[in-house]
Amino acid sequence: MSDFEYGPVELVLIGFDGDRPGPEVGQAILDLVEEQTINLLDLVFVSKSLDGDLRTVEIEDVEEGDLSGLALLERGLTGEDDVEALAEAIAPGTSAAVLAVELLWAKNFAEALFRSGGTVLDSVRIPAPVVNSILGETPADSVTD
């Protein structure tokens, strides 16, 4: 049993056309929460005008719809500085969502590292499209047992 209240938290920036993601994204997040893979701690929507001005919208200010089933555990965790730093990746005239997710799968591992004096020195995420592109280039008949 873990003594940590939370496991590792990751800020994820997802970009999309329009003012919010489609229903598939909201459902995928709900699925991850229901499967206890993540806890959704915070969610903020950000849009960038063609002039580069940022507009931030908290989830409670979003009209009911595709994301109404999302419960946030720690509203306000994503700070203004976080949003501004991540928003540099948003193209003018588009929008994004900043998700603060607790990685439940890593909670016990993080505590074990802490108790043993270990620490994660670095972590690199390889986006799924890149992994699939790389692995898709390997012909199936060249893989050996």
C-alpha positions as CSV (number, residue, x, y, z in Angstrom):
1,M,0.0,0.0,0.0
2,S,1.3,3.4,-0.9
3,D,1.8,6.3,1.5
4,F,2.1,8.8,-1.3
5,E,-1.1,10.7,-1.8
6,Y,-0.3,11.1,-5.5
7,G,1.9,9.4,-8.0
8,P,3.8,11.2,-10.7
9,V,1.9,13.9,-12.5
10,E,2.3,14.8,-16.1
11,L,1.2,17.9,-18.0
12,V,0.0,17.0,-21.4
13,L,-0.7,19.6,-24.2
14,I,-3.1,18.4,-26.8
15,G,-3.8,20.6,-29.9
16,F,-6.9,20.6,-32.0
17,D,-8.9,22.6,-34.5
18,G,-11.9,24.5,-33.1
19,D,-12.5,25.6,-29.5
20,R,-12.3,22.1,-27.9
21,P,-11.6,18.5,-28.7
22,G,-14.2,16.2,-30.2
23,P,-16.2,13.7,-28.2
24,E,-13.7,10.9,-28.8
25,V,-11.1,12.7,-26.8
26,G,-13.4,13.3,-23.8
27,Q,-14.5,9.7,-23.9
28,A,-10.9,8.4,-24.1
29,I,-10.0,10.5,-21.0
30,L,-13.0,9.1,-19.1
31,D,-12.0,5.6,-20.1
32,L,-8.5,6.1,-18.7
33,V,-10.0,7.4,-15.4
34,E,-12.5,4.5,-15.2
35,E,-9.7,2.0,-15.9
36,Q,-7.7,3.6,-13.1
37,T,-4.7,4.3,-15.4
38,I,-4.8,8.1,-14.6
39,N,-6.5,10.6,-12.4
40,L,-7.5,13.8,-14.1
41,L,-6.3,16.5,-11.7
42,D,-6.8,19.6,-13.8
43,L,-7.8,20.7,-17.3
44,V,-7.5,24.1,-18.9
45,F,-8.3,25.1,-22.5
46,V,-6.1,27.6,-24.3
47,S,-6.6,29.3,-27.6
48,K,-4.1,31.5,-29.5
49,S,-5.4,34.3,-31.7
50,L,-3.9,35.0,-35.1
51,D,-2.1,37.9,-33.3
52,G,-0.6,35.5,-30.7
53,D,-2.8,36.6,-27.8
54,L,-3.7,33.7,-25.4
55,R,-7.1,33.1,-24.0
56,T,-7.5,30.6,-21.2
57,V,-10.8,28.9,-20.2
58,E,-11.2,26.8,-17.1
59,I,-13.4,23.7,-17.4
60,E,-16.1,25.1,-15.2
61,D,-16.6,27.9,-17.8
62,V,-17.1,25.4,-20.6
63,E,-20.7,24.7,-21.6
64,E,-22.1,21.3,-20.8
65,G,-21.3,18.7,-23.6
66,D,-18.7,16.2,-24.4
67,L,-16.6,16.9,-21.4
68,S,-19.3,17.2,-18.7
69,G,-18.5,13.8,-17.3
70,L,-14.9,14.8,-16.4
71,A,-14.3,15.3,-12.7
72,L,-11.2,17.3,-11.7
73,L,-9.5,16.3,-8.4
74,E,-7.2,19.3,-8.0
75,R,-8.5,22.3,-9.9
76,G,-5.9,25.1,-10.2
77,L,-2.9,22.7,-10.2
78,T,-2.0,23.9,-13.6
79,G,-0.5,27.3,-13.1
80,E,-0.5,30.3,-15.3
81,D,3.3,29.9,-15.9
82,D,2.7,26.3,-16.9
83,V,0.0,27.3,-19.4
84,E,2.1,30.1,-20.9
85,A,5.2,27.8,-21.3
86,L,3.2,25.1,-23.0
87,A,1.2,27.5,-25.1
88,E,4.4,28.3,-27.0
89,A,3.7,25.1,-29.0
90,I,0.2,26.3,-30.0
91,A,0.0,27.7,-33.5
92,P,-1.8,31.0,-34.0
93,G,-5.5,30.5,-34.7
94,T,-5.7,27.1,-33.0
95,S,-6.6,25.8,-29.6
96,A,-5.3,23.2,-27.1
97,A,-6.1,21.6,-23.8
98,V,-3.6,21.3,-20.9
99,L,-4.3,18.2,-18.8
100,A,-2.6,17.5,-15.5
101,V,-2.8,13.7,-15.1
102,E,-1.7,11.6,-12.2
103,L,0.0,8.5,-13.5
104,L,-1.6,5.9,-11.3
105,W,0.3,3.0,-12.9
106,A,3.5,4.6,-11.6
107,K,2.5,5.5,-8.1
108,N,3.8,2.4,-6.3
109,F,7.0,2.4,-8.3
110,A,7.6,6.1,-7.4
111,E,7.2,5.3,-3.7
112,A,9.5,2.3,-3.9
113,L,12.1,4.5,-5.6
114,F,11.8,7.1,-2.9
115,R,12.1,4.6,-0.1
116,S,15.1,3.0,-1.6
117,G,16.9,6.3,-2.2
118,G,16.4,6.0,-6.0
119,T,15.2,8.7,-8.3
120,V,14.2,9.0,-11.9
121,L,17.0,10.9,-13.6
122,D,15.3,11.5,-16.9
123,S,12.2,10.5,-18.8
124,V,11.7,10.8,-22.5
125,R,8.3,10.4,-24.2
126,I,8.2,9.2,-27.8
127,P,4.9,10.2,-29.3
128,A,2.7,7.3,-30.5
129,P,2.7,8.4,-34.2
130,V,6.5,8.3,-34.2
131,V,6.7,4.9,-32.5
132,N,4.1,3.5,-35.0
133,S,5.9,5.0,-37.9
134,I,9.2,3.6,-36.9
135,L,7.9,0.1,-36.1
136,G,5.7,0.1,-39.1
137,E,8.8,0.5,-41.3
138,T,10.2,-2.8,-40.1
139,P,9.0,-5.5,-42.5
140,A,7.2,-8.3,-40.6
141,D,9.3,-11.0,-42.3
142,S,12.5,-9.5,-41.0
143,V,11.5,-10.0,-37.3
144,T,13.1,-13.2,-35.9
145,D,12.0,-15.3,-32.9
